[in-house]
Amino acid sequence: MKLTGNTIFITGGGSGIGRGLAEALHKLGNQVIISGRRAERLQATIDANPGMQAVALDITDPADIKAVAAKLIADHPGLNVLINNAGIMLPDGADGPVDDELLSATVETNLLGPIRMTSALIEHLKTRDGAVVANITSVLGFVPMAIAAVYSATKAAMHSYTLSQRYLLRDSKVSLIEIAPPWVRTELMNSSEEERAMPLEAFIAGAIEQLGTDANEILVGQAVGMRANPGPGEHTWVNQFNDMMAAG
């Protein structure tokens, strides 16, 4: 992926990894448009980064996605990069009845949202040189966190979807990139002060460095080893990881 001269749309760009990527790419000379549901977060981000733009978006609303996509294409015809970052993560208790509202919200946000967003923009992106769709998944798609089983499952599903979409778009102008973060210090699961998590700044620096290559998977820090886990013996690492998390 080229790192400058793009027009980039980032969902969930008002906080955490989304804001970190938005600010880094903005500084590199890209036109960055961020979206989210919390207007105050969007405003704070663009106020801190003059020239960056924002648009309100409810990623769980198909009609809103279509409307925002149409506005983006009209206002920013040079749009060539979509970063699907918006997501939620909540403990769900898969060892008992899972709350249906939590289940629906997580699947709508983490899985259906990025699929719908990409679908709304894909025909436009096919016309743009250097077009990229980057899906933010998680190492929990490879080594699931048992207390957030639904979240982990949505990230595994997005990994699978990305593989299929990459194959189908192999002869087009659109490249598919998967960014699978390790545990990063963000608001997800109240991890902002978590010493075991990777500092956000370090993750963003590593991710940007790899984005500037031809890599189609971005793996930083502990993500490298966890990505290699799936296989016949994958439960060994899954059990060890979850034992560690349970022990605090």
C-alpha positions as CSV (number, residue, x, y, z in Angstrom):
1,M,0.0,0.0,0.0
2,K,1.3,3.4,-0.8
3,L,1.4,5.6,2.3
4,T,0.8,9.0,0.9
5,G,-1.6,10.7,-1.6
6,N,-4.6,8.6,-0.7
7,T,-8.1,9.5,0.2
8,I,-8.9,7.2,3.1
9,F,-12.2,6.5,4.9
10,I,-11.9,4.9,8.4
11,T,-14.8,3.6,10.4
12,G,-14.6,4.0,14.1
13,G,-11.9,6.7,13.7
14,G,-12.7,8.7,16.8
15,S,-10.8,6.6,19.3
16,G,-8.4,3.7,19.9
17,I,-6.7,2.0,16.9
18,G,-9.0,3.8,14.4
19,R,-7.9,7.3,15.7
20,G,-4.3,6.1,15.9
21,L,-4.3,5.0,12.2
22,A,-6.2,8.1,11.1
23,E,-3.7,10.5,12.7
24,A,-0.7,8.6,11.4
25,L,-2.0,8.5,7.9
26,H,-3.1,12.1,8.1
27,K,0.5,13.1,9.0
28,L,1.8,11.2,6.0
29,G,-0.1,13.4,3.6
30,N,-3.4,11.6,3.0
31,Q,-6.9,13.0,3.0
32,V,-8.5,11.1,5.9
33,I,-12.2,11.0,6.6
34,I,-13.3,9.3,9.9
35,S,-16.7,8.1,11.0
36,G,-18.4,6.9,14.2
37,R,-21.5,7.3,16.3
38,R,-20.0,9.6,19.0
39,A,-20.0,13.1,17.6
40,E,-17.9,14.5,20.4
41,R,-15.1,11.9,19.7
42,L,-15.1,12.7,16.0
43,Q,-15.0,16.5,16.6
44,A,-12.1,16.1,19.1
45,T,-10.2,14.1,16.6
46,I,-10.6,16.5,13.7
47,D,-10.0,19.5,15.9
48,A,-6.6,18.0,16.8
49,N,-5.8,17.2,13.2
50,P,-6.6,20.2,11.0
51,G,-7.6,19.0,7.5
52,M,-9.1,15.7,8.6
53,Q,-12.8,15.4,8.0
54,A,-15.5,13.4,9.8
55,V,-19.0,12.0,9.0
56,A,-21.5,10.5,11.5
57,L,-22.2,6.8,10.8
58,D,-24.1,4.1,12.6
59,I,-22.3,1.0,11.2
60,T,-25.2,-1.2,12.4
61,D,-27.7,0.6,10.1
62,P,-27.7,-0.6,6.5
63,A,-29.6,2.5,5.3
64,D,-27.0,4.8,7.0
65,I,-24.2,2.9,5.4
66,K,-25.6,3.3,1.9
67,A,-26.3,7.1,2.5
68,V,-22.8,7.7,3.8
69,A,-21.2,5.7,1.0
70,A,-23.1,7.8,-1.6
71,K,-22.0,11.0,0.1
72,L,-18.4,9.9,0.3
73,I,-18.3,9.1,-3.4
74,A,-19.9,12.4,-4.3
75,D,-17.8,14.5,-2.0
76,H,-14.5,12.6,-2.4
77,P,-14.4,11.0,-5.8
78,G,-10.7,10.2,-5.2
79,L,-11.6,7.8,-2.4
80,N,-9.4,4.8,-2.8
81,V,-8.8,3.3,0.7
82,L,-11.4,1.9,3.1
83,I,-10.3,0.8,6.6
84,N,-13.0,-1.2,8.4
85,N,-12.1,-0.6,12.0
86,A,-15.4,0.0,13.9
87,G,-16.0,-2.7,16.5
88,I,-17.3,-3.5,20.0
89,M,-16.1,-6.1,22.5
90,L,-18.1,-7.2,25.5
91,P,-17.8,-10.3,27.8
92,D,-20.6,-12.7,26.8
93,G,-20.5,-15.8,29.0
94,A,-20.8,-18.6,26.3
95,D,-20.9,-21.2,29.1
96,G,-24.5,-20.1,29.7
97,P,-27.3,-18.3,27.9
98,V,-25.8,-15.5,25.8
99,D,-27.7,-12.2,26.0
100,D,-29.4,-11.8,22.6
101,E,-29.0,-8.0,22.5
102,L,-25.2,-8.4,23.0
103,L,-25.1,-11.1,20.4
104,S,-26.9,-9.1,17.8
105,A,-25.0,-5.9,18.5
106,T,-21.6,-7.6,18.2
107,V,-22.4,-9.4,15.0
108,E,-24.0,-6.3,13.4
109,T,-21.1,-4.1,14.3
110,N,-18.1,-6.4,13.8
111,L,-19.2,-8.6,11.0
112,L,-22.2,-7.3,9.1
113,G,-21.0,-3.7,9.4
114,P,-17.7,-4.1,7.5
115,I,-19.3,-6.4,4.9
116,R,-22.0,-3.9,4.2
117,M,-19.6,-0.9,4.2
118,T,-17.3,-2.7,1.7
119,S,-20.2,-3.7,-0.4
120,A,-21.4,-0.1,-0.6
121,L,-18.1,1.2,-1.8
122,I,-16.6,-1.7,-3.8
123,E,-17.7,-0.8,-7.3
124,H,-16.3,2.7,-6.8
125,L,-13.0,1.3,-5.4
126,K,-12.6,-0.9,-8.4
127,T,-12.2,2.2,-10.5
128,R,-9.4,3.7,-8.4
129,D,-5.7,3.0,-8.8
130,G,-4.0,1.8,-5.7
131,A,-7.4,0.9,-4.1
132,V,-7.2,-0.9,-0.7
133,V,-9.8,-2.4,1.6
134,A,-8.2,-3.0,5.0
135,N,-10.1,-5.0,7.6
136,I,-9.2,-4.7,11.2
137,T,-9.6,-8.2,12.7
138,S,-7.8,-9.5,15.8
139,V,-5.5,-12.2,17.0
140,L,-8.5,-13.4,18.9
141,G,-9.8,-14.7,15.6
142,F,-6.9,-17.2,15.8
143,V,-6.6,-17.7,19.5
144,P,-10.1,-16.9,20.9
145,M,-10.7,-15.3,24.3
146,A,-13.2,-17.5,26.0
147,I,-14.9,-14.7,27.9
148,A,-15.5,-12.8,24.7
149,A,-16.5,-15.8,22.5
150,V,-18.8,-13.8,20.3
151,Y,-16.3,-11.1,19.6
152,S,-13.6,-13.7,18.9
153,A,-15.9,-15.5,16.5
154,T,-16.8,-12.3,14.5
155,K,-13.0,-11.7,14.1
156,A,-12.5,-15.2,12.9
157,A,-15.4,-14.7,10.4
158,M,-13.9,-11.5,9.1
159,H,-10.5,-13.3,8.6
160,S,-12.3,-15.9,6.5
161,Y,-14.3,-13.2,4.6
162,T,-11.1,-11.3,3.8
163,L,-9.5,-14.4,2.3
164,S,-12.5,-15.0,0.0
165,Q,-12.7,-11.3,-1.0
166,R,-9.0,-11.1,-1.7
167,Y,-9.3,-14.1,-4.0
168,L,-12.3,-12.8,-5.9
169,L,-10.7,-9.4,-6.4
170,R,-7.3,-10.8,-7.4
171,D,-7.5,-9.4,-10.9
172,S,-9.0,-6.0,-9.9
173,K,-7.4,-2.8,-8.8
174,V,-8.4,-3.5,-5.2
175,S,-6.0,-5.1,-2.7
176,L,-7.3,-6.7,0.5
177,I,-5.3,-6.2,3.7
178,E,-6.0,-7.8,7.1
179,I,-4.7,-6.0,10.2
180,A,-4.8,-8.4,13.1
181,P,-3.8,-6.5,16.3
182,P,-2.6,-8.1,19.4
183,W,-3.8,-6.9,22.8
184,V,-3.4,-3.1,22.6
185,R,-4.0,-0.4,25.2
186,T,-7.4,0.9,24.1
187,E,-10.8,1.3,25.7
188,L,-11.8,-2.2,24.5
189,M,-12.4,-4.3,27.7
190,N,-11.0,-1.4,29.7
191,S,-7.4,-2.0,28.5
192,S,-6.2,1.6,28.4
193,E,-3.9,1.0,31.5
194,E,-3.3,-2.7,31.0
195,E,0.5,-3.4,31.4
196,R,0.3,-6.7,29.5
197,A,-1.2,-4.9,26.5
198,M,1.0,-3.3,23.8
199,P,1.1,0.5,23.9
200,L,-1.1,2.0,21.2
201,E,1.7,4.2,19.8
202,A,4.0,1.2,19.4
203,F,1.3,-0.8,17.6
204,I,0.4,2.1,15.2
205,A,4.1,2.6,14.4
206,G,4.6,-1.1,13.6
207,A,1.4,-1.3,11.6
208,I,2.2,1.8,9.5
209,E,5.7,0.4,8.7
210,Q,4.2,-2.8,7.4
211,L,1.4,-1.1,5.6
212,G,4.1,0.6,3.5
213,T,5.1,-2.8,2.1
214,D,3.3,-5.4,-0.1
215,A,2.1,-7.3,3.0
216,N,-1.5,-8.5,2.9
217,E,-1.5,-9.4,6.6
218,I,-0.3,-6.8,9.2
219,L,1.0,-8.6,12.3
220,V,2.7,-6.6,15.1
221,G,4.3,-7.9,18.3
222,Q,2.6,-10.9,19.8
223,A,0.3,-11.2,16.9
224,V,3.0,-13.0,14.9
225,G,3.0,-16.0,17.2
226,M,-0.7,-16.1,17.8
227,R,-1.4,-16.0,14.1
228,A,0.6,-19.2,13.7
229,N,-1.5,-21.1,16.3
230,P,-4.4,-22.6,14.3
231,G,-3.8,-26.3,13.5
232,P,-4.3,-29.8,14.9
233,G,-2.9,-28.7,18.3
234,E,-4.5,-25.3,18.5
235,H,-6.3,-26.0,21.8
236,T,-3.0,-26.2,23.7
237,W,-2.4,-22.5,23.1
238,V,-6.0,-21.5,23.4
239,N,-6.2,-23.2,26.9
240,Q,-2.9,-21.7,28.0
241,F,-3.9,-18.2,26.8
242,N,-7.3,-18.4,28.6
243,D,-5.8,-19.8,31.8
244,M,-3.4,-16.8,31.8
245,M,-6.3,-14.4,31.3
246,A,-8.3,-16.0,34.0
247,A,-5.4,-15.8,36.4
248,G,-5.1,-12.0,35.8
